[in-house]
């Protein structure tokens, strides 16, 4: 039978538990969630200003093109 490097190998005693790392990562992610939820509420007005500016710019450009085409 060929050697399969992906097959589970018997490891030496005292190896760290991979599930322990996952539990620590999940605890880290859960710890940071309340801070992330507060940030979008504070910055939600930023994109609105950009959208309004973009709409005004498009209206001005279309008005200039129409004025040049009809004038």
C-alpha positions in Angstrom: 0.0 0.0 0.0 1.3 3.5 -0.9 2.3 6.0 1.7 -0.5 8.6 2.2 0.8 11.8 3.8 -2.7 13.1 4.4 -3.8 10.0 6.4 -4.0 10.4 10.2 -0.6 9.5 11.7 0.0 8.5 15.2 1.6 11.5 16.8 3.9 11.8 19.8 2.4 12.2 23.2 1.7 15.7 24.4 0.7 17.2 21.0 -1.7 20.2 21.3 -5.3 19.6 20.8 -6.5 21.2 17.5 -9.9 21.7 18.9 -8.4 23.9 21.7 -7.1 26.3 19.1 -10.5 26.5 17.5 -12.2 27.2 20.8 -9.7 30.0 21.6 -10.3 31.5 18.1 -14.0 31.5 18.6 -13.7 33.1 22.0 -11.5 35.8 20.4 -14.0 36.4 17.6 -16.9 36.5 20.0 -15.0 39.0 22.2 -14.6 41.5 19.4 -18.2 41.5 18.1 -19.7 44.3 20.3 -17.1 46.7 19.0 -17.8 45.9 15.4 -21.5 46.4 15.8 -21.1 49.9 17.1 -18.8 51.1 14.3 -21.3 50.9 11.4 -23.8 53.0 13.2 -21.3 55.8 13.7 -20.0 55.7 10.1 -23.4 55.2 8.4 -23.6 58.9 7.4 -20.3 58.8 5.5 -21.5 56.8 2.5 -24.6 58.8 2.2 -22.6 62.0 1.7 -20.5 60.3 -1.0 -23.6 59.1 -2.8 -25.2 62.5 -2.7 -22.0 64.1 -4.1 -21.8 61.5 -6.9 -25.5 62.1 -7.9 -24.9 65.8 -8.0 -21.8 65.3 -10.1 -23.6 63.1 -12.6 -26.5 65.6 -12.9 -24.0 68.4 -13.6 -22.1 66.3 -16.2 -25.3 65.3 -17.9 -26.5 68.9 -17.9 -23.2 70.1 -19.5 -23.4 67.3 -22.2 -27.0 68.2 -23.0 -26.2 72.0 -23.1 -23.3 71.3 -25.6 -25.4 68.9 -27.7 -28.4 71.2 -28.0 -26.5 74.5 -28.0 
